[in-house]
């Protein structure tokens, strides 16, 4: 079974289960999405392979207020800014299983795969999505240990930008020290000069920003 067939059948296999949880199938964006009061949650399916098909599943949340600021200062293409996640993590990484992917060779594999995905979502996935989307929890995720990488984000440079945005929105008492810490982290990560300039521009913007 080629990846295109596996993708189409897997979306159809998952749709009845995820629609019960208010997720809408968006195959053009390779995901299921649920609108929330602050943004959206999504379940992203990534297929690869030739003779056999491999599926990696990522789950994530978008907080619109955070991203509306962040995307003005990040290097994402304009057409992708409205789709950017605030957090995103693979099922494997969330379960502490590195490089985990599902293998699909036939129709039976698709049904088995869909069931495993839903089992995981009910055991851990939906809880993670529901808990991590609030500003208070985002603040804990991003800013509790600013010197350490965040497990729930692939781009640690973007984490520094989003970390200070969330901190400002939450009236973090250590906002200014956090700004300085993340600048040091960016330097350690080898961020280019343009990125450092954009970070500095963001920090200055946030100093005059009045969160509700």
Residue pairs with C-beta under 8 A, 6 or more apart in sequence:
1 9
1 53
1 104
1 105
1 106
1 107
2 50
2 53
3 47
3 48
3 49
3 50
3 53
6 47
6 53
6 55
6 104
6 110
7 27
7 30
7 45
7 47
8 27
9 107
9 110
10 45
10 47
10 55
10 104
10 110
10 113
10 114
11 25
11 27
11 45
13 110
13 111
13 113
13 114
14 25
14 32
14 43
14 114
14 117
14 118
15 25
15 32
17 114
17 118
18 25
18 32
18 43
18 118
19 25
21 34
21 121
21 126
22 34
22 35
23 32
23 33
23 34
23 41
23 43
24 32
24 33
24 34
25 32
26 32
26 33
29 83
30 44
30 45
30 46
31 42
31 43
31 44
31 45
32 42
32 43
33 40
33 41
33 42
33 43
34 40
34 41
34 42
36 61
36 133
38 63
38 64
38 65
38 133
38 134
38 135
39 61
39 62
39 63
39 64
39 65
39 67
39 86
39 133
40 61
40 62
41 59
41 60
41 61
41 62
41 129
41 130
41 133
42 59
42 60
42 61
42 62
42 85
43 57
43 58
43 59
43 117
43 121
43 125
44 57
44 58
44 59
44 60
44 88
45 55
45 56
45 57
46 55
46 56
46 57
46 58
47 53
47 54
47 55
48 54
48 56
52 103
52 104
52 105
53 103
53 104
53 105
54 101
54 102
54 103
54 104
55 101
55 102
55 103
55 104
55 113
56 90
56 91
56 92
56 100
56 101
56 102
57 90
57 91
57 102
57 117
58 88
58 89
58 90
58 91
59 88
59 89
59 91
59 94
59 121
59 125
59 128
59 129
60 85
60 86
60 87
60 88
60 89
60 129
60 152
61 85
61 86
61 87
61 129
61 132
61 133
62 84
62 85
62 86
63 86
63 133
63 135
63 138
65 169
66 86
66 135
66 138
66 162
66 165
66 166
66 169
67 81
67 84
67 86
69 165
69 202
69 205
69 206
69 209
70 84
70 86
70 158
70 161
70 162
70 165
71 81
71 84
72 202
73 161
73 198
73 199
73 201
73 202
73 205
74 158
74 161
74 198
75 195
75 198
76 84
86 138
86 162
87 132
87 138
87 141
87 152
87 153
88 152
88 153
88 154
89 128
89 151
89 152
89 153
90 100
91 100
91 117
91 120
91 125
92 98
92 99
92 100
92 101
93 100
93 151
94 124
94 125
94 128
94 151
94 152
95 120
95 124
102 109
102 113
102 116
102 117
103 109
104 110
104 113
131 137
132 138
132 141
132 152
135 166
135 169
135 170
136 170
138 162
138 166
139 166
139 167
139 169
139 170
139 172
141 150
141 152
142 150
142 159
142 162
142 163
142 166
142 167
143 163
143 166
143 167
143 172
143 178
146 163
146 178
146 181
146 182
146 185
147 181
147 185
149 156
149 159
150 156
150 159
153 159
153 162
156 185
156 189
157 186
157 189
157 191
157 195
160 182
160 183
160 185
160 186
160 199
161 182
161 198
161 199
161 202
163 178
163 182
164 175
164 178
164 179
164 182
164 202
164 203
164 206
165 202
165 206
166 172
167 174
167 175
167 178
168 175
168 206
168 209
168 211
169 211
170 211
171 211
172 178
175 206
179 203
179 206
182 199
183 196
183 199
183 200
183 203
186 195
186 196
186 199
187 196
191 199
